Amino acid sequence: MTENHPVTPSPELVKQWRAAASNVPATLSTDSGGRRDYIDFIATRAAQWGADAELEACCEWLGTRTVGFPAELRADRRPKPPSLKRVALLQLDVLNADLGLEGKGVDLSQIRRALEQLDD
């Protein structure tokens, strides 16, 4: 590990990644071309951490020059996964379409209204 690089994870963070990867098998994986799953896990965590660190540094730099842009950049580059409510509504739409194709029309409006009442 390059100690003088500005984007270097702390030894504590590396230790956390190793602990998190302890349940990942360290045997050779046949479906990943001979790479070790454990190493892939650590490499993925390191890449994500480095990308997040770089994004935060860019947002901090932009924050001294522009107003509002860092928050927009962060939201666009690290979108949040859809809420459980949104996923449930999409699944309800798929269910409704599938039932319609089978000729089994069902009134799902009560379920839809209940889901729409939930907080995101």
Residue pairs with C-beta under 8 A, 6 or more apart in sequence:
1 8
2 8
7 50
7 53
7 54
7 57
9 17
9 46
9 49
9 50
13 49
17 41
17 42
17 45
17 46
18 42
20 41
20 45
21 38
21 41
21 42
21 45
24 37
24 38
24 41
25 37
25 38
26 36
26 37
26 38
27 36
27 37
28 34
28 35
28 36
29 35
29 36
29 37
29 40
32 40
52 78
55 73
55 74
55 77
55 78
56 74
58 70
58 73
59 70
59 71
59 73
59 74
60 70
62 69
62 70
62 73
63 69
63 70
82 90
83 120
85 115
85 116
85 118
85 119
85 120
86 120
88 115
89 112
89 115
89 116
92 108
92 111
92 112
92 115
95 108
96 106
96 108
99 105
99 106
